[in-house]
Amino acid sequence: MKLQTPSLLYLVCITSLLFILSESTQPPFSCDASDPATKSYPFCETTLPITQRVRDLVSRLTLGEKISQLVNSAPAIPRLGIPDYQWWSEALHGLATSFPQVILTAASFDAVGIEGRAIYNVGQAMGLTFWAPNINIFRDPRWGRGQETPGEDPLVTGKYAVSYVRGIQGDSFEGGKLGENLQASACCKHFTAYDLDNWKGVTRYVFNANVSLQDLADTYQPPFQSCIEEGKASGVMCAYNRVNGVPNCADYNLLSKTARGQWGFNGYITADCDAVATIYEQQGYVKVPEDAAADVLKAGMDVDCGSYLLKYTKSAVEKRKLSLSEIDRALYNLFSIRMRRGLFNGNPVKQPFGNIGLDQICSQEHQNLALEAARNGIVLLKNAKKLLPLSKTETISLAVIGPNADSEQTLLGNYAGPPCKTITPLKGLQSYVKDTRFHQGCSAVNCSSAFTDQAMNVATGADRVVLVMGLDQTQEREKFDRVDLVLPPKQQNLISAIARAAKNPIILVLLSGGPVDISFAKNDPHIGSILWAGYPGEAGGRALAEIIFGDHNPGGRLPVTWYPQSYTNIPMTDMRMRPEPSSGYPGRTYRFYQGPKVFEFGYGLSYSNYIYEFLPVKRNKVHLHNQVSSHVVGNSNPPGYIPVSKIGTEVCDKIKHQVTVRVESNGEMAGKHSLLLFVRPANMSNMRPVKQLVAFQSVNLKAGERAEIELELRPCEHLSLANEDGTMVIEEGSYFLSIGDKEIEIQAVK
């Protein structure tokens, strides 16, 4: 994944065409101006506040009609002129334009909201509520759905969430443009601490995630808080799993107290599909189905992806387990979203966003964004003796080998619909070298049938060899977590055999969502270069070829730590982020992990070298003694720890300041480079991260060019950590800001 500048983050997301298509030629809508029977209803009066209109609408519904609207496939209510509505639509990485899978890139989601509205406007979709982005932290490298996320860092994930939501919903990047109108609706999922699908028989449906308040506060919850507070997301999905014994979708403290109360969420909350049924049928959390229906509605959930609320809500009311007011509350949220999208304002084609048409679907602009996102996300992991880029004139023959070399499907990852057009790595490389020879090498990525001798014959006859290997959705996906971090054994053997047989050091390209222990390739002198391309989308093959032959300078950085195979000794069910040296537990993610790494978070090579220099800082001490009285260090905090809440928003804003970094490109090629600013404490403790990303920004530099980049340091956010009860505190003392191999010291003092 490329850590993009915010302006580029605002441009990308990834999607699949899972929404139900209809045969109509115009979108369904309510309050038709030509229908005198409905246009007189107050809920059709656009001059009234949405809250008033929704209350009028809900007051006209019978109990049966109300209950019918609590599921994702909401039926029509003909007597009021209300059409059916499908809440479930997917938009992970492109509706028609297939952008790279999220793990590779976090730049170009504005296109998805536009395409979604276009498909709706021409009557081909029954809903505009997209259930994306997935902003769970990629906590464990075995997670099959980690590919859907922006990685393991809460800051990157939060910024991605904000940009995705604003792009989908039609807001400006800075926010504040949208008002009540929605181009489409984004939904932050899966709330919360969800990052296990099916590992050694433990499934997401029964898993109880034991999570400390400390880890919730500084790892699992921040992306959702950003998505709601800054992104203004209009949807949230509660997850299947339990957290500390309570099902997420039945947790009042999570849905109502935290999301709505503390973070100001204004939207609808959906269950993941059949999550309500799971509470009774698989978790055994309640004694009867009616309790499951009552518990989720009382907790603050609004719509069931499934049929449980349709079946059991009425009997829950009759048995006095649920009040009508809880049903009405859910309906207020649901119909408010439909009204914000203009679906009760007459024909949507005549409303805001109504002029977005078929010309926006698979537009050249969107296809160019997909290519740019793939180019910028691909990570160069090894480049011994500057093997890459290959010479276009001196590379006369090329062997392209591997089960992923000509697989269109592998490029797309999961939750991917039909792309506009696809360029595989083989096709991309063929455009550079006329004499390109191809062999699949294996029948599939598991290499159950390996054709080693034939592949070696192809390899030995060519000047250069590119192996396109890795994983696919048979190895990692929803409902399927990995148990190993290495490549399938026969695939690894094939790679090594071809590397030994080739005339020259080979180039290894890996397609995968999660990290892989490729220590064998990293240390093999016959493997000169390694590229990781995630699942790069429809233009991934072209992007790879451009990098291999030097028409693009790679600048991607790994969004996750690549662990050794020994990491699989840790149970995936252990949710602890922080290490516990006494038991040998090493912790998780770059922020806390204390153990060997294959590649570290943020690692990535380029064809250029970059030199950094911190310019003198105007403020190397953050003074808190005038801001905080002596009594604020409560009994729950050790001496020297100051609660951020006691400092206050006004003071936190005052002590923000800029850090200026000079970066110079030392090479022969222009390129885009990501600056990653980390902070680390001078004194380590098990409470505190080893280091933490606090800012990032991309810069385009020509060969030999330098630039001065300002990065904002926000001490109340960047120097704080969660204590054991989840309170954010700042520890007095020294810290080091680092970028590359350069550091400067700052101090937080009373």
N, C-alpha and C positions, 0 to 999 in steps of 0.2 A: 504494500500500500504506500502511496505517496502521501506524505503529510502536506496537505495543500495550504496555500494562503486562504483566508476566509472567502475572498472573492471567487476563488475557484471551487472551494467547498460548496458554495452557493449554487454551482452549476450542475451537480451530479446526483443521481440515485439509480436504483436498479430494480427491475420489476418483472413480473410474469403475468401472462394474460390468462389468469384463472377466473376472471369474472365471467358471469353467464351472459351470453350474447342473445339478443332478441331479434325479432324479424321486423321490428318497426323501423320507420324511416325518420322518426323524430323522437326526441326524448320524452319520457313520461313526466307529467307535471300536474299540479293542482291549480285551482283558482283560474280557470280558463275565462278570459274576459268575454268570450262569446257565449258562455253558459250562464244564463241568469239565475239558475238554481244554486250555483255555488259562489258566484262572485260577490254576492251580498253578505256572505258570512264575515264577521269581524276578523277571523283568522286569515282572510284573504286581503284585508286592508293593509297595504304596504306602508301607510303613513303611521300606523300604530307601532309601538315598541314590540319587539319580538316576544318579550315576556308576556305581554298582554295577549298577543295573538295565539301563543301556545296554550295559555290557560283557557282561552275560549275554545280552541280545538279539542283539548283533552276533556273539557266539561261536556262535550257533545257525544262522547264515546260511551258505549255500553261496556259492562265489565268484560264480556266476551271479546269485544273489539279491542279493548285495552290490552288484554292478555295476548291477543294475536300479534301485537306489535312489539312484544318483548323478545322476539327471536330474530335471527339474522335474515331469514327470508320472510319479511313482513308482507302480509297479503294486502290486496287493495281493500278499500272501504268505499264501495261504489256510491252509496247514498250521500256521501260527503264529497265525492269527486276526488278521493285520495287514491292514487295508483299504488301498486305494489312497489316494494323497495328491497334491494339486496344490499345489506351492510357489508358483506364479505367481498372485498376485492383486494388483490395483491399488487404491490408496486415496489418490490424490493430493489430490482435493478433494471427497470425499463419495461414499458408496456409493449412497445413494438421495437423501438431501438434498444438493442441489448447492450447495456453498458457493462463494464467489468463488475464481477462480483464484489460486494462491498469491502471484503478484506483486502482487495488489491487497491482500491481507490476510494476516495471520498470526495469526488468532484464531478458533478454534472446532473444533479437531481432536478433542477428546474425543468428540464425537458420532460420528465415523467408526468408532472402535474399538467403540463400543456397537452401532452398526448392523451392523457386520461380524459380531460375535458373535451377534446376533439372527438374522441370515440363516443363519449356520452352525447355530445351535441348532435351527432348524426344518427342517434338512436341505436347504437350498437352495444351499449352497456346499461345495466340496470342499477348501477350504484356508483357513487363517487367518494366512497369512504375506503381509503386504501389502508390496509393493515400493515404498515411499515412506517418507520424503520425499526429494525431489531437493534436495540442498544444495550443488550446485556454484555457485561464484561467477559471477554474471552479468557476466563480464569484458568481453564485446564486445556492443554494442547490437544487432548483427545476428543474434545467436544465436536460432534458431527456438524453442528450448526454454527460453529465459530466462524465459518466462511461468510456468514450473513452479516457479521458485525464489523465495526471499524477497528477491532483489536482489543488489547488488554489495558489500555490507558484510559482512566476516567476523563481526563481533560480532552483528549482527542475525540473520544466517544461523545462527550457532551457537545463539543463544537460541531461535530458531524450531525448530531441530532437536531440542533438548532437550525443549521443551514438546510438540512433535508426538509424539515417541517415548513420553514418559510418558503422554500422553493415549491413544494407540493401545493401549499395552500394559497399561493399567489401573493405572498407578502414580499416586501423589499428585503434585501439582505440585512439592512440595519434594523428592520422591524418598524411597526407603527403605521404602515401604509394601508393595511388590510381593513381595519375597522371590523364590522360584523361580517362582511362578505367573505366567502370562501370559494376559491377556484376549485379546490377539492379538499378532502379532509385527510390529514395524516394521523397515524395512531402509533404512539410509542409503546413498544412491547419488548419483553414480556415482564411485567411488573409483579414480583421482583425476585432477585437472587436465583434466576433460572439459567442454568448452564450445564445441564445434564439431561440427556434424552433416553439412552438405553445403554447402560454400561454394566456388563457382567450380570445381567438379569435385573438390575435396579433401573426402573423406568421413571420417567418424569411424572407419571400419574400417581405414584405412591411415594416418591422421594420426599423426605422431610429434611430440608436444608437447615442445619443448625448454624446460625450466623450470629456473631457477636454484634452488639450495638456499635462497637468501634468499627468493625469492618463494614457494616451497613452504612455508617455515616461517611466514610471516606473512600469507599470503593463501589459498592453496589448501587447506592441511591443517587449519587451526584449526576449521572447522565440523565436520569428521569427528572430530577429537579431542574436541570438546564432545559430539557425538552419542554417542560411545562412553563417555567417562569420566563425564559428568554425566547423559546421558539413559539410559545402560545399554541401548543398542540391542541387540537380539538378532539382527540381521541386517545385513550389509554387502554391497553389490553392487560388484564390480570392473568397470571401464569397458572399452569396446572399444579405446580408443586406447593407443598406446605413450607412455611418458614417458621421455625421454632414452634412447630406443632399446629399452626393455624393455616388452613388453605388460603392462598392469596386472594381468591375471589370472594372469600367470606370474612375478610379481615377489615373490620370497621376502622381500626387505627391506621391501616395502610391506605385504604381507598378514600375514606371520608375525612379522617383527622389529618393525615399527612398530605395527600395529593390535593384535596379540595381545600382543607382548612389552612394548612401551613404554606402550601405552594400556590394557592389561588387557582387551581385547575377549573376551567370553565368549558366543559365538553361532556362527551359520553364515555362510559367505561364498558367495554365488552369483555366477556369471558373468552378465553381460548376455546377452541371447538370441543364441545362435550366436557369442558372442565366442571360445569355444574353437576353433571351426572357423576363425574369422578368422585366428587366429595362424598357421595353416599355409596356408590357401587364399588369403588376401588380403595378409597381411603378409609371408609367406615367412620368418618368423622361425625356423622349424624345417624340417628336411629331409623328415620323414615325419609322418603324422597321429599315430602313436603317441607321438612326442616331444611333441606339443601336449598330449595327454592326461596324459602323465607330468609335464610341466613344471608344469601348473596344480595338480595334486594335491600335488606336492612343494612348491609355493610356498605352499600353505595354503588353496586354494580347495576347496569342499566339494560343490557341486552345479552341474550344467551346465544352463542353460536352453537345451535343444537335445538333440541325439542323439549328439554326438561321443564323449562318455565311454561311452555305451552301445555304440558301434561299435568303439572302439579301446582300451578299458582292458584287456580280457583279453589282446589281443595284445601290449600294452605290458608286461604282467606276464610273459608267455611269453618275450618278447625281453629280459627282465631290465632293462628301462628303468624299472620301477616295482616297489616292494615292496608286499606285502600290508598292511604296517603303515600305509602312507600311505592306503590305501583305508579301513582300519579307523578311522583318525583322523578322516577325513571323515564316516564313518557315526556316530561318537560325537557329533559336533557336530550332525548332522541329527536323530538320534533324541532327543537331549537336548532340542532345541527342541520336538519333538512331545510329549515327556513333560511339559515345563514347561507346555504348554497343556492338560494333563490328558487327552490323547487315549489314554493307556494306563492310565487309572484307572477304567475302566468307563464307563458312560453319562455323557457330558459334561453332560447336562441336570441330573444330580444332583450336579455338581461346582461349585466356585466359578465364577461368571459364567454358570452354567447356567440361571438364571432370567430371563435377558435374552431377551425374546420379540419377536413381531411388532409389539407396541405401540410398540417403540422405533424402528421403521423409519418415517421420515417423521413423527416425532412433532412436535407443535406446538412443543415446546421447541427442537428442532433447526432447524425452519424459522425460528423467531424468531432463532436464532443466525446463520443464513445472512443474514437481513435486517440484523441489527446489524453483522455483519462487512462487508457491502457499504456500509452507511451510513458506517462509520468509515474505510473504505479510500479512498473516492472523493476525488480531489484537485482543488481549485479552483486553476486555474493563472492565470486572469485575471478581473478583475471591475471593469472600467473604470466610473467614476462610480457604483459600487455598483448596477449593473444588477440583480444578484441579491441577495436573492430577489425573484421576481416577486410582484406583488400578486394575491392570490386573487380579490379583488373587482373590480379594475380590468382584469384580463386577460379580455376578453370572447371573443376568438377566438384560436386558436393553430394555427400551421402546424407540423407535425412532418414532417421530410423527411430521407431518407437510407436507404441500403441496410441499415444496422444498426438502424434504428428499430423494426422489428417482426420481427427475426430471433431466434428462440429459441435456435438453435444457436450463434450468435455469442456470446451471453452466457456460454456454458459453457466456452469454451476447449477445450484438448485433454485427453485422458485423462478424459473426463466421461461418466458413464452417464446413464440416463434420470432426470431430476429428479422431485421430488414434484409440483410444479406450477411454471409459469414465468410471470413478469410481465415483458413486454418494456417498453422505454422508452415506446413508443406507448401501451400499455395503462395504464401508470402515469400518464402525463400526461393521458390521457382521463378519469381519475378526478378530476382537478382542474378541467378546462375542458370543458364540455359541447360547445361548438362547436370541436372539434379536427379539423383537416383533415390528411390524410396523403397524401404522395406518396413513392414509393421513391427518386426522383431518378436512380438508376442501377440497372441490372439486377443488379449485383454490386459489391463494394467496389473492384474495379479500374476500374469505370466504363467498360468497353469499349463499353457502350451507355448513353449519358447522355441523359436526357430533360430537358435544361436548360430549354427553353421552358415545358413543362408544370409543372415544379417551380417556376419563377419565378412563374407565374400563381397557384399555390397560395400562395406566400410573400407576394406583394403584396396579397393579399386579407385577410391576418390581422394582428391587433394585434402579435403576437409570433411569432418564428420560432425553433424549436429544430432544429438540424441534428445528426443522430446518424450520425457517419461513422467513419473509422478503418480498422482492419485486421480480418482474420479468419484462419481456419486455412488459407485458400488462399495467404496472404501470409507466414505464419510458423508453423512447426510442427516436430515431430520429422522429421528427414531433410531439412529445408528451411530454410536460413538466408537472410536477406535480403541483397541486394547494395546496397540504397539505404536511407536513413533518412527520405526524404520520403514523403508520401502519393502514391498513384498520380496522375500528372499530370492526368488528366481529372477525378478527384475534387477535387483542389485547385482546378481551374478552376471547377467547379460551386459549391464553397463560396464562392469570391470573387464569382461572378456573383450568387448569391442574396443574399449580404451587401450588395452594392451596390443590389440591387433592393428589398430589404425596407424597410418604413416606418420601422423603428427598428433599432438595433443588435441583432444576432442573438446567440444562444447556441449555441456549438459544443461538442458532446459527442463525445469520442474514445473508442472501444473499441479497445484494443490490448494486447498483452503487452509488447512492447519499446517503447523510446522512439522518438519521431518528431520530425523537424525541422519544426516548424510556425512558423518565424519569420515567414512571411507572415501567419499569423493573429494571432500575438502583436502584430504591428505594424500591423494593419489596424484603423482606427477604427470600421469598420462591424461588426466582431466585438467585442461588448462583454464577453462572458464565455466562458471555456473551462473545461471540466471533463474530466478524465481518469478513466475508470472501469474501466480494465483489462478483464478479462472477469469481470463482477461476479456471475455465478451466477444461480440461479433467481429471486432476489428483487431483482436488479439494477435492473430497471425501476421498481419501487416506490421503491427507495432514491434513485435519480436524481430522480424526481418530487418526493419529499419535500424534497430539497436545493434544487431549482429553485424551489419554492414556499415555502421557509422553515420547513418542519416539522422540519428537521434542519439543524444548523449544521455545515458541512463542517470536517473537521480532519485529513484525510489528508495525508501527506508522501510525496514521491517516493522510492522505494527505489533508484533508479538515476539517474545523470547523463544528461541529455538533450543529446546532442552535435549539432553542426551536420552537414550533409551532407558537408562536407569531411573529416570523420573517416573516411569510407569509403576515403580514399586509403591508410590504414594496412592492411596485410594482416591478415586475421582470424587467420592462422596465427602471428602474432607474439605470443608468450605473455608478453613482458616487461611487468611492472607499472610499473616505474620509468622515468622519462623519460631520454632521452639527448640533451641539448641540442646536442651537436656534430653529430649526424646529423639533427636536426629531429624526432626521435621524441618525442611529447608525453606518453607514459605512459597509464595506464588507471585508470579509476574516480576518484571524487572524492579519494581518498587520495593519488594521485600525478599525476593529469592536470594538465598545464599548457597550457591552450588555451581558446578561446572555448566558451561553453556556451549552449544555448537555455534550459534550466532546470537548476539544480544539485540534487544529491542533498539530500534533506531539505526541498526547497521545497514550500510549500503555503499557500494563503491561507485565511482564515476570514471569517465575517460579523462576528467580533469582533476587536479588537486586544488583544494581550497585552503586558504590561510586565514586564520581569524585573529582579531585583536580587539580586546575590550577598550573602549575609549574611557578616559577618566570619568568616574561617576560623580554626580553632583551631591549624592546623598548615600554614603556608605554606612550610615547608622540610622536605624529606625527607632526614634525616641517615643517611648510609651509612658514615661513617668508623669508627664503632664496630662496624659489622656485618661489614666486609670488610677483610681484611688486605691489605697493599700488594702482595703477590705475585700477587693474583688477576687482574690485568690482563695476560693472556697475550700472546704474540707475535702471535696472530691478531687482536688487537683494538688499535686505535689508543689512545694515551693518553687517559684520561678515559672510556673505555667499560668498564663493569663487567658481567660475565656474571651473569645472573639466577640461574643454577644455583649460583654461589658464594655468593650471598646466603642462599639456603636458604628452605624453606617456612615455618619458624617465624618468621623475621624478616620475610618478606614479609607474613605475617598481621599482625604487630605494627604495621607502618607503614600499614596500611589506615586510611582515615578518611573521615568524612562531609563532603560539601559541601552546604550548604543554600542553596536558591534560593527567593526569594519571587517568585511569579507572580501577576499581577492581570489580571482580565478587564476590558477597557475597551470595552464595547459594550452593546447592548440585548438580546442573546440569550444564553441558556445554551449551553454547548458543551463538548466534550471536546477537550483540547489536549495535544499531545505535546511534552514538553521533551526537547531533544536536547543533551547535554553533549559538547562536543568538546575535544580537547587539540591544541595545535600547539606546535612548538618555537620558541624565540626565534631560533635560528640554523638556517637551512635547509641541507640537504645532499641529494644525490641518493639517499642511503640511506634517509632519513626521510620518512614521509608528510607532505604539506602540512598536513593535519589528520586527526584520527581520532576517530570516535565512541567514547566510553568508557562512556556510560550513557544510558538513555532511560526515560522514565516518562510515562504519561498521567494527566491530572487532569481531573475534571469540575468546571467552575466556572459558577456563575450569573452573570448580568450584574452587574458591579461587585464581584464576590467576589474575594478573594485567598486564597492558600494558601502554606504553606511546605513545600517538598518536599526530602527528603534523598536525595542521590545518592551512592553509594559510589565513592570513588577508590581503586583498587588499583595503587599505583605500579609494582610488579613486572610487572604486566600492561599497565597503561595508558601507562606512560612508556617501555616497552621497545620495541626494534625488533630485527629480525633482521640480523645481519651477513652477510658474503658466504658464510660457510660454514654458515649457517642457525642459528647460536647466538643466543639472545635475550640482548640486552645493554641496559643503561641508560646513557645518556650524561649525564654531569654537566652542569649548567647550568640555564637558565631555561626554563620552559614557561608557556603561557597556557591556562587553562581558559576556554571561551567557551560562552555560550548566548544565542542571538539576537544582539543588538548589544552585549552586556556581556561583559567579560573580567576575570579576576583572574590574578595571576602567582603561580606556585609555583616552588620551586627544588629540584633534586636535588643534594645536596652531599656531599662526603666528610666 
